[in-house]
């Protein structure tokens, strides 16, 4: 029997299991939502982390200036030296940690850009 025959007794059944297709569409929608969420969260983290990092930079600069100013008063400088040393040490640790967090947030943003095909490489000689 040919398909071209217009026999009234011939018909074809087509069964499509849409369960797998629906699951795939649901996974794709979930992935899109996750990408949007990561991108939004990363943007929201970047601003306060930048503010925190820059504040630590200023603290380190100001402590150094105050320390050098107090060198003309040795009795005060000797008492405050351990405090300044602790502040400098803690601010360096906090700066390193905040920089690592900031880099992580930037990497997440780059990944989101890459997946949305908006990532641009900046090629430079070095």
VOTORZA-124554 format. One record per residue: residue in three letters; x, y, z of N, C-alpha, C in turn. Coordinates in nm, 4 decimals. Atoms other than C-alpha are relative to their C-alpha. Layout:
residues N
[atom Ala, [X, Y, Z], [X, Y, Z], [X, Y, Z]]
...
end
This chain:
residues 126
[atom Unk, [0.0847, -0.1176, 0.0000], [0.0000, 0.0000, 0.0000], [0.0897, 0.1246, 0.0000]]
[atom Unk, [-0.0735, -0.1249, 0.0074], [0.1346, 0.3407, -0.0926], [-0.0664, 0.1060, 0.0872]]
[atom Unk, [0.0549, -0.1114, -0.0771], [0.0946, 0.6527, 0.1155], [-0.0840, 0.0919, -0.0871]]
[atom Unk, [0.0753, -0.0852, 0.0902], [-0.0362, 0.8248, -0.1885], [-0.1439, -0.0465, -0.0185]]
[atom Unk, [0.1363, 0.0519, 0.0149], [-0.3377, 0.5998, -0.1929], [-0.0913, 0.0691, 0.0996]]
[atom Unk, [0.0969, -0.0641, -0.0885], [-0.6382, 0.7739, -0.0502], [-0.1037, -0.1021, 0.0459]]
[atom Unk, [0.0881, 0.1055, -0.0482], [-0.7805, 0.4630, 0.1000], [-0.0600, 0.0437, 0.1330]]
[atom Unk, [0.0675, -0.0453, -0.1210], [-1.0359, 0.5464, 0.3641], [0.0308, -0.0880, 0.1197]]
[atom Unk, [-0.0280, 0.0916, -0.1101], [-0.9334, 0.2455, 0.5689], [0.1410, 0.0160, 0.0557]]
[atom Unk, [-0.1376, -0.0164, -0.0487], [-0.5714, 0.3533, 0.6052], [0.0139, 0.1290, 0.0801]]
[atom Unk, [-0.0283, -0.1161, -0.0845], [-0.4604, 0.5862, 0.8792], [0.1288, -0.0273, 0.0761]]
[atom Unk, [-0.1259, 0.0119, -0.0719], [-0.1520, 0.6515, 1.0821], [-0.0174, 0.0581, 0.1402]]
[atom Unk, [0.0010, -0.0487, -0.1373], [-0.1212, 0.6865, 1.4591], [0.1376, 0.0536, 0.0331]]
[atom Unk, [-0.1261, -0.0576, -0.0449], [0.1470, 0.9170, 1.5943], [-0.0164, 0.0305, 0.1482]]
[atom Unk, [0.0024, -0.0238, -0.1445], [0.2114, 0.9083, 1.9657], [0.1307, 0.0662, 0.0395]]
[atom Unk, [-0.1191, -0.0707, -0.0470], [0.4523, 1.1572, 2.1187], [-0.0098, 0.0106, 0.1514]]
[atom Unk, [-0.0045, -0.0123, -0.1449], [0.5490, 1.1316, 2.4800], [0.0570, 0.1378, 0.0323]]
[atom Unk, [-0.0430, -0.1380, -0.0257], [0.5659, 1.4966, 2.5816], [0.0590, 0.0177, 0.1393]]
[atom Unk, [-0.0541, -0.0107, -0.1364], [0.6806, 1.4196, 2.9361], [0.1457, 0.0427, -0.0031]]
[atom Unk, [-0.1416, -0.0340, 0.0085], [1.0490, 1.4344, 2.8399], [0.0202, 0.1420, -0.0523]]
[atom Unk, [-0.0092, -0.1357, 0.0553], [0.9987, 1.7513, 2.6366], [-0.0352, 0.1029, 0.1070]]
[atom Unk, [0.0393, -0.0909, -0.1076], [0.8197, 1.9166, 2.9283], [0.1088, 0.0103, 0.1067]]
[atom Unk, [-0.1093, -0.0016, -0.0983], [1.0987, 1.8142, 3.1674], [0.1170, 0.0827, -0.0508]]
[atom Unk, [-0.1103, -0.0764, 0.0594], [1.3593, 1.9567, 2.9309], [-0.0302, 0.1495, 0.0018]]
[atom Unk, [0.0389, -0.1415, -0.0026], [1.1691, 2.2858, 2.8998], [0.0042, 0.0550, 0.1420]]
[atom Unk, [-0.0031, -0.0428, -0.1396], [1.1365, 2.3024, 3.2776], [0.1438, 0.0196, 0.0469]]
[atom Unk, [-0.1419, -0.0134, -0.0358], [1.5112, 2.2465, 3.3208], [0.0584, 0.1257, -0.0630]]
[atom Unk, [-0.0489, -0.1209, 0.0672], [1.5853, 2.5195, 3.0635], [-0.0497, 0.1257, 0.0699]]
[atom Unk, [0.0563, -0.1160, -0.0699], [1.3514, 2.7615, 3.2433], [0.0680, 0.0194, 0.1354]]
[atom Unk, [-0.0691, -0.0077, -0.1296], [1.5146, 2.6798, 3.5776], [0.1405, 0.0547, -0.0178]]
[atom Unk, [-0.1354, -0.0493, 0.0268], [1.8611, 2.7390, 3.4303], [-0.0010, 0.1494, -0.0315]]
[atom Unk, [0.0098, -0.1440, 0.0304], [1.7510, 3.0763, 3.2896], [-0.0222, 0.0798, 0.1275]]
[atom Unk, [0.0271, -0.0692, -0.1269], [1.6141, 3.1761, 3.6307], [0.1248, 0.0052, 0.0878]]
[atom Unk, [-0.1224, 0.0035, -0.0801], [1.9357, 3.0676, 3.8022], [0.1031, 0.0992, -0.0536]]
[atom Unk, [-0.0953, -0.0934, 0.0596], [2.1473, 3.2674, 3.5583], [-0.0374, 0.1443, 0.0338]]
[atom Unk, [0.0459, -0.1355, -0.0329], [1.9353, 3.5781, 3.6139], [0.0244, 0.0298, 0.1468]]
[atom Unk, [-0.0196, -0.0203, -0.1432], [1.9506, 3.5295, 3.9908], [0.1479, 0.0214, 0.0327]]
[atom Unk, [-0.1430, -0.0156, -0.0261], [2.3299, 3.4825, 3.9943], [0.0496, 0.1359, -0.0473]]
[atom Unk, [-0.0412, -0.1290, 0.0527], [2.3743, 3.7886, 3.7794], [-0.0472, 0.1140, 0.0906]]
[atom Unk, [0.0541, -0.1050, -0.0877], [2.1479, 4.0023, 4.0006], [0.0704, 0.0023, 0.1344]]
[atom Unk, [-0.0661, 0.0085, -0.1313], [2.3013, 3.8777, 4.3243], [0.1438, 0.0500, -0.0104]]
[atom Unk, [-0.1389, -0.0437, 0.0174], [2.6509, 3.9340, 4.1900], [0.0092, 0.1514, -0.0103]]
[atom Unk, [0.0005, -0.1461, 0.0110], [2.5681, 4.2917, 4.0934], [-0.0250, 0.0635, 0.1362]]
[atom Unk, [0.0332, -0.0546, -0.1316], [2.4182, 4.3515, 4.4384], [0.1151, -0.0166, 0.0983]]
[atom Unk, [-0.1157, 0.0202, -0.0870], [2.7296, 4.2110, 4.6076], [0.1162, 0.0903, -0.0368]]
[atom Unk, [-0.1188, -0.0724, 0.0464], [2.9784, 4.4019, 4.3971], [0.0094, 0.1402, 0.0605]]
[atom Unk, [-0.0037, -0.1372, -0.0506], [2.8818, 4.7527, 4.5143], [0.0434, 0.0080, 0.1465]]
[atom Unk, [-0.0461, -0.0084, -0.1391], [2.9090, 4.6932, 4.8916], [0.1417, -0.0536, 0.0196]]
[atom Unk, [-0.1372, 0.0507, -0.0131], [3.2255, 4.4886, 4.8459], [0.1015, 0.1043, -0.0453]]
[atom Unk, [-0.0882, -0.1088, 0.0431], [3.3844, 4.7732, 4.6507], [0.0100, 0.1075, 0.1069]]
[atom Unk, [-0.0006, -0.1016, -0.1060], [3.2820, 5.0173, 4.9241], [0.0817, -0.0481, 0.1190]]
[atom Unk, [-0.0747, 0.0570, -0.1116], [3.4221, 4.7861, 5.1910], [0.1496, -0.0002, -0.0287]]
[atom Unk, [-0.1412, 0.0050, 0.0376], [3.7503, 4.7361, 5.0054], [0.0617, 0.1393, -0.0003]]
[atom Unk, [-0.0523, -0.1374, 0.0045], [3.7957, 5.1089, 4.9426], [0.0083, 0.0619, 0.1380]]
[atom Unk, [-0.0067, -0.0494, -0.1379], [3.7166, 5.1885, 5.3070], [0.1225, -0.0561, 0.0714]]
[atom Unk, [-0.1199, 0.0599, -0.0598], [3.9879, 4.9464, 5.4144], [0.1271, 0.0660, -0.0526]]
[atom Unk, [-0.1145, -0.0721, 0.0568], [4.2293, 5.1192, 5.1777], [0.0211, 0.1329, 0.0730]]
[atom Unk, [-0.0093, -0.1284, -0.0699], [4.1491, 5.4523, 5.3430], [0.0458, -0.0166, 0.1438]]
[atom Unk, [-0.0427, 0.0255, -0.1379], [4.1897, 5.3063, 5.6917], [0.1501, -0.0229, 0.0036]]
[atom Unk, [-0.1442, 0.0262, 0.0046], [4.5340, 5.1743, 5.6007], [0.0806, 0.1263, -0.0258]]
[atom Unk, [-0.0688, -0.1260, 0.0306], [4.6346, 5.5100, 5.4531], [-0.0022, 0.0935, 0.1202]]
[atom Unk, [0.0131, -0.0913, -0.1141], [4.5030, 5.7083, 5.7515], [0.0817, -0.0463, 0.1200]]
[atom Unk, [-0.0795, 0.0509, -0.1121], [4.6688, 5.4816, 6.0077], [0.1471, 0.0323, -0.0232]]
[atom Unk, [-0.1389, -0.0328, 0.0311], [5.0005, 5.5292, 5.8310], [0.0291, 0.1475, 0.0194]]
[atom Unk, [-0.0193, -0.1440, -0.0171], [4.9572, 5.9072, 5.8272], [-0.0010, 0.0390, 0.1484]]
[atom Unk, [0.0068, -0.0314, -0.1432], [4.8572, 5.9216, 6.1950], [0.1268, -0.0483, 0.0696]]
[atom Unk, [-0.1212, 0.0567, -0.0591], [5.1498, 5.6982, 6.2878], [0.1214, 0.0893, -0.0267]]
[atom Unk, [-0.1140, -0.0863, 0.0336], [5.3988, 5.9203, 6.1045], [-0.0128, 0.1367, 0.0676]]
[atom Unk, [0.0204, -0.1282, -0.0678], [5.2424, 6.2325, 6.2597], [0.0373, -0.0093, 0.1470]]
[atom Unk, [-0.0262, 0.0162, -0.1433], [5.2787, 6.0950, 6.6130], [0.1455, -0.0325, 0.0313]]
[atom Unk, [-0.1414, 0.0297, -0.0251], [5.6483, 6.0167, 6.5675], [0.0708, 0.1133, 0.0738]]
[atom Unk, [-0.0599, -0.1127, -0.0720], [5.7244, 6.3626, 6.7015], [-0.0346, -0.0044, 0.1504]]
[atom Unk, [0.0361, 0.0187, -0.1409], [5.5572, 6.2560, 7.0317], [0.0282, -0.1456, 0.0381]]
[atom Unk, [-0.0394, 0.1403, -0.0215], [5.7500, 5.9397, 7.1250], [-0.0779, -0.0698, 0.1116]]
[atom Unk, [0.0712, 0.0664, -0.1105], [5.5668, 5.8757, 7.4552], [-0.1402, -0.0447, -0.0419]]
[atom Unk, [0.1331, 0.0369, 0.0493], [5.2275, 5.8733, 7.2786], [0.0122, -0.1077, -0.1085]]
[atom Unk, [-0.0196, 0.0938, 0.1101], [5.3577, 5.6889, 6.9731], [0.0308, -0.1394, 0.0528]]
[atom Unk, [-0.0354, 0.1318, -0.0555], [5.5031, 5.4078, 7.1879], [-0.1228, -0.0711, 0.0558]]
[atom Unk, [0.1211, 0.0606, -0.0567], [5.1681, 5.3519, 7.3601], [-0.0990, -0.0422, -0.1100]]
[atom Unk, [0.0950, 0.0280, 0.1071], [4.9691, 5.3602, 7.0390], [0.0540, -0.0954, -0.1069]]
[atom Unk, [-0.0604, 0.0841, 0.1030], [5.2133, 5.1573, 6.8283], [-0.0614, -0.1401, -0.0072]]
[atom Unk, [0.0629, 0.1326, 0.0104], [5.0676, 4.8154, 6.9246], [-0.1422, 0.0057, -0.0580]]
[atom Unk, [0.1355, -0.0153, 0.0523], [4.7175, 4.9435, 6.8464], [0.0049, 0.0215, -0.1514]]
[atom Unk, [-0.0144, -0.0254, 0.1430], [4.8259, 5.0796, 6.5071], [0.0448, -0.1255, -0.0740]]
[atom Unk, [-0.0479, 0.1238, 0.0625], [5.0083, 4.7550, 6.4355], [-0.1165, -0.0983, -0.0188]]
[atom Unk, [0.1167, 0.0893, 0.0094], [4.6897, 4.5543, 6.5081], [-0.0967, 0.0466, -0.1079]]
[atom Unk, [0.0912, -0.0543, 0.1012], [4.4779, 4.7867, 6.2947], [0.0543, -0.0262, -0.1400]]
[atom Unk, [-0.0601, 0.0241, 0.1316], [4.7212, 4.7606, 6.0036], [-0.0077, -0.1475, -0.0385]]
[atom Unk, [0.0016, 0.1435, 0.0265], [4.7411, 4.3820, 6.0340], [-0.1414, -0.0467, -0.0353]]
[atom Unk, [0.1377, 0.0410, 0.0246], [4.3633, 4.3354, 6.0552], [-0.0553, 0.0592, -0.1291]]
[atom Unk, [0.0503, -0.0597, 0.1240], [4.2955, 4.5789, 5.7730], [0.0616, -0.0670, -0.1227]]
[atom Unk, [-0.0616, 0.0731, 0.1127], [4.5431, 4.3941, 5.5477], [-0.0700, -0.1335, -0.0221]]
[atom Unk, [0.0712, 0.1276, 0.0117], [4.3711, 4.0622, 5.6236], [-0.1381, 0.0229, -0.0617]]
[atom Unk, [0.1331, -0.0307, 0.0514], [4.0300, 4.2180, 5.5589], [0.0062, 0.0423, -0.1468]]
[atom Unk, [-0.0147, -0.0417, 0.1396], [4.1547, 4.3769, 5.2338], [0.0213, -0.1198, -0.0914]]
[atom Unk, [-0.0262, 0.1190, 0.0813], [4.2874, 4.0460, 5.1039], [-0.1282, -0.0814, -0.0142]]
[atom Unk, [0.1242, 0.0778, 0.0036], [3.9633, 3.8678, 5.1964], [-0.1058, 0.0677, -0.0865]]
[atom Unk, [0.1005, -0.0699, 0.0804], [3.7423, 4.1368, 5.0438], [0.0382, -0.0003, -0.1476]]
[atom Unk, [-0.0442, 0.0061, 0.1396], [3.9526, 4.1361, 4.7272], [-0.0300, -0.1378, -0.0599]]
[atom Unk, [0.0335, 0.1344, 0.0476], [3.9091, 3.7579, 4.6994], [-0.1502, -0.0118, -0.0276]]
[atom Unk, [0.1442, 0.0021, 0.0208], [3.5319, 3.7975, 4.7405], [-0.0398, 0.0801, -0.1230]]
[atom Unk, [0.0289, -0.0846, 0.1158], [3.5253, 4.0779, 4.4866], [0.0376, -0.0717, -0.1298]]
[atom Unk, [-0.0400, 0.0766, 0.1183], [3.7166, 3.8612, 4.2370], [-0.0979, -0.1132, -0.0294]]
[atom Unk, [0.0982, 0.1063, 0.0185], [3.4711, 3.5773, 4.2956], [-0.1290, 0.0536, -0.0616]]
[atom Unk, [0.1206, -0.0626, 0.0546], [3.1765, 3.8075, 4.2279], [0.0226, 0.0380, -0.1464]]
[atom Unk, [-0.0319, -0.0359, 0.1391], [3.3466, 3.9361, 3.9116], [0.0022, -0.1240, -0.0898]]
[atom Unk, [-0.0015, 0.1240, 0.0782], [3.4039, 3.5773, 3.7964], [-0.1412, -0.0505, -0.0272]]
[atom Unk, [0.1393, 0.0418, 0.0192], [3.0358, 3.4950, 3.8498], [-0.0671, 0.0870, -0.1057]]
[atom Unk, [0.0562, -0.0901, 0.1010], [2.9381, 3.8021, 3.6485], [0.0544, -0.0321, -0.1390]]
[atom Unk, [-0.0591, 0.0371, 0.1292], [3.1806, 3.7044, 3.3717], [-0.0623, -0.1289, -0.0523]]
[atom Unk, [0.0626, 0.1249, 0.0412], [3.0320, 3.3542, 3.3669], [-0.1413, 0.0241, -0.0512]]
[atom Unk, [0.1360, -0.0329, 0.0442], [2.6813, 3.4977, 3.3406], [0.0035, 0.0693, -0.1366]]
[atom Unk, [-0.0141, -0.0664, 0.1301], [2.7956, 3.7235, 3.0535], [0.0364, -0.1005, -0.1085]]
[atom Unk, [-0.0434, 0.1005, 0.0970], [2.9653, 3.4306, 2.8822], [-0.1167, -0.0879, -0.0424]]
[atom Unk, [0.1130, 0.0876, 0.0317], [2.6550, 3.2126, 2.9053], [-0.1096, 0.0730, -0.0778]]
[atom Unk, [0.1005, -0.0757, 0.0757], [2.4345, 3.4924, 2.7720], [0.0585, 0.0558, -0.1295]]
[atom Unk, [-0.0700, -0.0401, 0.1226], [2.6851, 3.5458, 2.4879], [0.0242, 0.1514, -0.0079]]
[atom Unk, [-0.0316, -0.1426, -0.0033], [2.7566, 3.9042, 2.5997], [0.1428, 0.0235, 0.0470]]
[atom Unk, [-0.1374, -0.0087, -0.0493], [3.1133, 3.8313, 2.7108], [0.0915, 0.0435, -0.1126]]
[atom Unk, [-0.0950, -0.0476, 0.1002], [3.3837, 4.0203, 2.5248], [0.1403, -0.0142, 0.0561]]
[atom Unk, [-0.1377, 0.0132, -0.0410], [3.7495, 3.9351, 2.5424], [0.0752, 0.1295, -0.0315]]
[atom Unk, [-0.0881, -0.1151, 0.0219], [3.9918, 4.2228, 2.5834], [0.1416, -0.0543, -0.0169]]
[atom Unk, [-0.1313, 0.0558, 0.0299], [4.3088, 4.1067, 2.4145], [0.1012, 0.1133, -0.0009]]
[atom Unk, [-0.1056, -0.1001, -0.0085], [4.6189, 4.3057, 2.5062], [0.1356, -0.0701, 0.0027]]
[atom Unk, [-0.1372, 0.0513, -0.0104], [4.9911, 4.2513, 2.4658], [0.0524, 0.0355, 0.1373]]
[atom Unk, [-0.0634, -0.0292, -0.1292], [5.1812, 4.2245, 2.7886], [0.1337, -0.0671, 0.0073]]
end
